[in-house]
Amino acid sequence: MLVITKKLQDLFLVKVLKKYKIIFETSAKKVELKHSK
Protein backbone atom coordinates (compact mmCIF):
# COMPACT_ATOMS: atom_id res chain seq x y z
CA MET A 1 0.00 0.00 0.00
CA LEU A 2 2.71 2.45 0.92
CA VAL A 3 4.61 1.65 -2.28
CA ILE A 4 1.56 2.50 -4.42
CA THR A 5 0.98 5.82 -2.67
CA LYS A 6 4.67 6.66 -3.04
CA LYS A 7 4.50 6.06 -6.79
CA LEU A 8 1.37 8.18 -7.06
CA GLN A 9 3.06 10.93 -5.06
CA ASP A 10 6.07 10.85 -7.38
CA LEU A 11 3.83 11.03 -10.46
CA PHE A 12 1.93 13.94 -8.94
CA LEU A 13 5.16 15.78 -8.12
CA VAL A 14 6.47 15.23 -11.65
CA LYS A 15 3.24 16.61 -13.15
CA VAL A 16 3.33 19.67 -10.89
CA LEU A 17 7.02 20.30 -11.56
CA LYS A 18 6.52 20.02 -15.33
CA LYS A 19 3.61 22.45 -15.16
CA TYR A 20 5.63 24.98 -13.16
CA LYS A 21 8.62 24.51 -15.46
CA ILE A 22 6.48 25.34 -18.50
CA ILE A 23 4.98 28.39 -16.76
CA PHE A 24 8.45 29.54 -15.67
CA GLU A 25 9.95 29.07 -19.15
CA THR A 26 7.11 30.91 -20.91
CA SER A 27 7.28 33.82 -18.46
CA ALA A 28 11.07 33.90 -18.84
CA LYS A 29 10.69 34.12 -22.62
CA LYS A 30 8.23 37.00 -22.24
CA VAL A 31 10.72 38.82 -20.02
CA GLU A 32 13.49 38.23 -22.56
CA LEU A 33 11.33 39.64 -25.34
CA LYS A 34 10.62 42.77 -23.29
CA HIS A 35 14.32 43.29 -22.57
CA SER A 36 15.43 42.70 -26.15
CA LYS A 37 13.22 45.49 -27.50
C-alpha positions as semicolon CSV with decimal commas, in nm:
position;residue;x (nm);y (nm);z (nm)
1;M;0,000;0,000;0,000
2;L;0,271;0,245;0,092
3;V;0,461;0,165;-0,228
4;I;0,156;0,250;-0,442
5;T;0,098;0,582;-0,267
6;K;0,467;0,666;-0,304
7;K;0,450;0,606;-0,679
8;L;0,137;0,818;-0,706
9;Q;0,306;1,093;-0,506
10;D;0,607;1,085;-0,738
11;L;0,383;1,103;-1,046
12;F;0,193;1,394;-0,894
13;L;0,516;1,578;-0,812
14;V;0,647;1,523;-1,165
15;K;0,324;1,661;-1,315
16;V;0,333;1,967;-1,089
17;L;0,702;2,030;-1,156
18;K;0,652;2,002;-1,533
19;K;0,361;2,245;-1,516
20;Y;0,563;2,498;-1,316
21;K;0,862;2,451;-1,546
22;I;0,648;2,534;-1,850
23;I;0,498;2,839;-1,676
24;F;0,845;2,954;-1,567
25;E;0,995;2,907;-1,915
26;T;0,711;3,091;-2,091
27;S;0,728;3,382;-1,846
28;A;1,107;3,390;-1,884
29;K;1,069;3,412;-2,262
30;K;0,823;3,700;-2,224
31;V;1,072;3,882;-2,002
32;E;1,349;3,823;-2,256
33;L;1,133;3,964;-2,534
34;K;1,062;4,277;-2,329
35;H;1,432;4,329;-2,257
36;S;1,543;4,270;-2,615
37;K;1,322;4,549;-2,750
